[in-house]
Amino acid sequence: MTSPTASAPARPRVKQRLGDRVFSGSTLTAGTLILATLAAVAAFLLVQGFPAIASDPDDIPILGGESFWSYVAPLAFGTVWAAFLALLMAVPVSIGIALFISHYAPRRLAQTLGYIIDLLAAVPSVVFGLWGANVLAPAIQPAYAWLTKNLGWFPLFAPPVSGTGRTILTAAIVLAVMVLPVITALCREIFLQTPVLHEEAALALGATRWEMIRMAVLPFGRSGIISASMLGLGRALGETMAVAMVLSASGGITFKVLTSANPGTIAANIALSFPEAFGMNVNALIATGLLLFAITLIINMIARWIIARRKDFSGAN
């Protein structure tokens, strides 16, 4: 007696259309190309930067006789510190603007503000650098002097105050303005994806608009907010020209944000030092780029882990 499986007729093979095959192949190629490009960049940085890491510091003039890690430690600290300060200022403002556009502003005003925010994202970083160095820094220096005089007991505002205003805090403010449109645009779209039934249910139970946002909108968009913040953090970590034009870097590791002794950043240091670099100095700068690549990769991995924990609240679901 034959089994039902053996006697069942074979299922006819469905012939895939040409358009489906082309689309499937192109998407597979695009995904593979991204991974290949990332691997090629990592391999280049590793091959070109490892000789500087393994060499004698005396053979690399740019290190000034220090070890590579002593040279790059203040730059790595300045990169993370400036990006952290920028994110600390940008995220609350971005969430507030996104909530105002999505849930408070009239339709015409919301469209205008959304257009302005999107337009701000297209401004070149050099323009932000010129604005920060020539307008923001001189204008904000008196405020720095006031903070140092009245709140100098607080470690972040400890004296002496910078006379030019070109401090790590000024660079962080410029970075915050630069990442603001990116975070705001993403948060706005995430908040607009909140199910209307959730919002109407909260309002029907007697919640005010803010309570509805706190109970329905923010929990739904939590993973998206984290994703937007990490995207803005990636932009802040890799920003080059704006920081190079605004920040007066002198090296060292310090948490003071109003003094003239400021740590530099990896990207700005590469931009300023690379034109005159030669020989092993180039390898040393590429090695610092490898460290920046690793920092960015680690931060993105942490962000993906946080998002995976909150996947139930993801707007993609």
Number of C-alpha atoms within 10 A of each C-alpha: 4 6 7 8 8 8 9 8 8 8 6 6 6 6 6 8 8 9 9 10 10 11 11 11 12 12 11 11 11 11 11 12 12 11 11 12 11 12 12 12 14 15 13 14 20 18 15 18 22 16 14 24 17 10 14 13 19 12 14 21 15 19 19 12 14 15 17 21 13 12 19 23 19 20 25 22 19 25 25 19 23 27 27 18 20 27 26 15 16 25 23 14 17 27 21 14 24 27 21 15 24 21 17 13 14 11 12 9 12 18 14 12 17 20 12 12 19 15 11 16 16 10 11 12 18 15 12 20 23 15 16 25 25 13 11 20 23 15 14 14 20 16 13 24 21 13 19 22 15 11 15 17 12 12 13 17 22 19 21 15 24 20 16 16 28 27 26 31 23 26 28 26 20 26 31 26 19 25 26 26 24 20 30 29 21 19 29 24 16 24 25 17 15 20 13 11 10 16 18 13 13 17 16 11 9 10 16 12 14 13 14 20 21 13 15 21 24 20 17 25 24 21 25 26 25 19 20 22 25 20 18 25 26 18 17 25 26 19 20 21 20 23 32 22 20 25 26 22 21 12 17 16 17 16 16 21 26 28 26 21 20 25 28 27 31 27 22 22 19 19 13 14 14 14 9 8 16 14 10 19 19 21 22 29 26 22 23 27 22 23 19 21 16 13 17 19 13 12 14 17 12 13 17 16 12 14 19 13 10 17 16 14 19 18 18 11 7
